[in-house]
Amino acid sequence: MSGATGIECDTPAGRETDLKMGFVGVRTAGSSIMKVFPRWAEVLGLPTRRLSGHDLPLDASDDDYRSLVTAIRDDPGHLGALVTTHKIRVFQAAGDLFAELDEFARLCGEISSISKEDGRLIGHAKDPVTAGLALEEFLPAGHFAATGAEVVCLGAGGAGTALTWYLAGRADRPSRIVCTDTSAERLGHLREVHVGGGLDPDLFRYVRVGSATDGDRLLADSVPGSLIVNATGLGKDRPGSPLTDEAALPEGGFVWELNYRGELDFLRQARAQRDARGLTVIDGWRYFIHGWTQVIAEVFHIPLDGPAVERLAAVAQELR
């Protein structure tokens, strides 16, 4: 499997068990989960503390994805995996290898959670749930209805698809959701997901951008109080930001960087304007917490309610 590496986080006593959970990403070794997962496993009484990183490049081939998913499926000790950057490509290249896909996986065309049931491979798209849980922690109730604010979602990949899906289904939904990407293909896929899900087409605007300057121009039209989201992966998997340092973020806006590690240029830009423009700036830490706890619940077939998630969040914060 070209471009793939394995990075494992073992139990302190060694590999006394063949059981493991996987983590599919680009550079998994840098994630905090490599330190956090063994502690979470101890708290939850999971049957393993092993987390195996599966690294694939951004330009991985269909064969790479199919080989990885097949290896997970055919290894009885591999209980499942969380998928980050590669969610859409796993669905596109290897979706047929799954015995079952949940509704969001089929509609959104992505797989973020791989689990097993009686040896059958199950795919879930947990990001709409994850995005909703994280968003509701910082966005005031009734915010969009009270302000007429919009959303500018920079990036039309898996995270952008899930977040815009969730926002469109809220009772208090934005006045408009602007979706941007450098790829016409990804924007086309996003539009198909929205249309296929029966979402209001008048709610969305799809804009292909060629540079960070194009992103700046879009923000110039943003309503005060709008939500601006970096869902591009820039600042984590690739260097840079979807905006320039000259971008003017909306007065009183909410600025959400979905990443929590990396160079995080977008987060730096937002923090530089926070006081002057009255911004609420959020990084991706809670998104990370909710994303992992949702998938762990699926992989290990255990319930994780709000208090349990907060206990795990406290453990993770100690190691951050």
Beta strands, then each sheet from edge to edge (+ up, - down):
strand 1: 5-9
strand 2: 20-25
strand 3: 51-55
strand 4: 78-83
strand 5: 100-101
strand 6: 113-117
strand 7: 120-124
strand 8: 151-154
strand 9: 177-181
strand 10: 204-208
strand 11: 227-230
strand 12: 254-257
strand 13: 280-282
sheet 1: 1+ 3- 2- 4- 6+ 7- 5-
sheet 2: 10+ 9+ 8+ 11+ 12+ 13+
end
